[in-house]
């Protein structure tokens, strides 16, 4: 069974409402927004980004982290200041929060967009990229699949995970905000993360 903070928050919300939880999986966060066109989902959990806010409404945040980099064994990259340099290739899942942020801020390094997190990790494994960017919790899991790799200690952006609903669903968003505040106050979010 697939697990993770977003899925567990969705399961808890479904239980609170008294409906069956049905996960709609995507290979990368950027594709989730495409599900709006087909009404494939009622609620999703994503990293806040102003570009996405043009298409969805965000709830209050339920989790804070940062964006950083995973580098392979033997990499000379030691901190984020070593990344935005000419010749450095950064793998990012297309439309992921790190892609959106780095597209706006990167000056010299090259972004290599992939169709999934797994494809970005594979570029790192095979030498097709010098770093992979994602939220720290994602990279912590991925580093275990790439022996000798390491997640940089510093990050380049603080991020907030929140629920999203399609634009124009104010009542749904209000209910979700109430759920999220209750989940934080009761310790549910902390237990899910742990």
Number of C-alpha atoms within 10 A of each C-alpha: 2 7 8 10 18 18 19 16 21 19 17 18 20 14 12 10 12 9 10 10 14 11 12 13 12 13 13 17 21 20 17 19 19 12 16 17 9 7 9 12 17 13 19 22 21 21 21 20 17 11 12 18 13 9 15 20 18 25 23 19 19 20 15 12 15 16 22 25 29 29 26 23 13 9 13 11 17 15 15 14 11 11 21 17 13 10 11 17 22 26 29 30 28 21 21 26 25 26 23 18 17 21 13 9 10 14 11 13 16 20 21 18 17 20 17 19 23 14 16 24 28 17 20 23 19 10 12 15 22 23 30 27 28 22 24 21 14 14 23 16 11 19 17 11 12 17 11 12 20 21 23 18 12 15 18 16 14 11 19 17 21 22 24 25 21 22 14 11 12 12 9 15 21 13 13 21 19 12 19 22 15 13 19 15 11 11 10 16 20 14 11 16 12 7
